[in-house]
Amino acid sequence: MIATPHSIALHKTHEPLFEIDGNLDRLIRKIELLSYVNPLNIEKEKQLFFASKYTANPTFRYPKLKFQPYKLHRLFFSQRLERIADDELRAMYEETIYYYANMVQCIATIGQKRRFHYNSLRVYGSPNEKDVENAKFILHFADAPRARVMEKTFGPDDAKAYFEAFSKRYDFPLNIKFSTHIAADAMVSNATETLLIKRNAKFSKNQLLTLANHEIGVHLVTTYNARQQPLQIFSNGFPKNVETQEGLAVFSEYMSGALTLKRLKELSYRVLASDSLIKGYSFSDTFDMIHNQYKLNRDDAFSITLRAHRGGGLTKDRLYLSGLRKIYKRYRQGGSMEPLLSGKVSLDAEDVIEKMQQLGLAKRNKHTNLAFKENLNTDKTLDFILNHLK
């Protein structure tokens, strides 16, 4: 950001806060979990797994660490937080340090099965009974007739062209790269401000609309709003921001008319896959549950199982459905989504964000989600389901 007399005065008034925020920024930039936890050999292991008739658990390889976990931990806890005068801000930064220290533990134990899984629980938690009940409630509904918009007829280059056209509605640049090392068909890398597209993926028309509103309409909107903020914590992420951010992203799918029962079921399968981890299921056990018990096709079942078992057991995916439930409830109560689009923030931090705005430590959003302006959903079944989630 360009220094102005106002920003210089703000830094001087809150010098310890900006110093600690800057220190944490330099440390957190090294530890984007998804850049380490996505396997390097997904396609090869997928073929071997299918060839074994779903019995041989995959052996995944992961990127090498580019930092020293112990040294990073020591630097996190060397921050002199007592210098932050405001109690609420000091408590938030203390929670932030614990959150990212746990993230370091996650990355340091990738591939170490139960050790990684237990570290994942400290960061993302595990599905509770209500989460599992909600997932099973959604899966109880009969599949809708397959429409042409659901046929996967578009390739990665088509997706790139679609996303570029979609992004013209927004006032920020769109950087796109192809990748063979991501579990999702498309995802945003916050660190590089890039939309990654899986090189060998196939997309349906509905999926392109879904991904555009999810990745560009929320994840990139919050990425670029965060860039405008005086403090880097908005870019790096508040503690427990994932549930809120993914909830907003799926809600964007709903408001744009892209959300389908099939997509809701996908999020439900993810909850059940995450729940299977705490029960000690192997990769093949989870796959068997989703493919044979719930009759999901083998490619989608593999993808969901992979997302849950990568690293040794990642529970992040359980947060999409619970996040949607919380954001939809906020919408029904007439709550504004704007504070939640100010960066990688969480519902729990809303009061702190408001205080930051009062102190001049946070700015109003430059970008907003266009789908939130009008509800284009016409599927009454979705409304019934979302209104009855516990």
Disulfide bonds with the S-S distance in Angstrom:
none
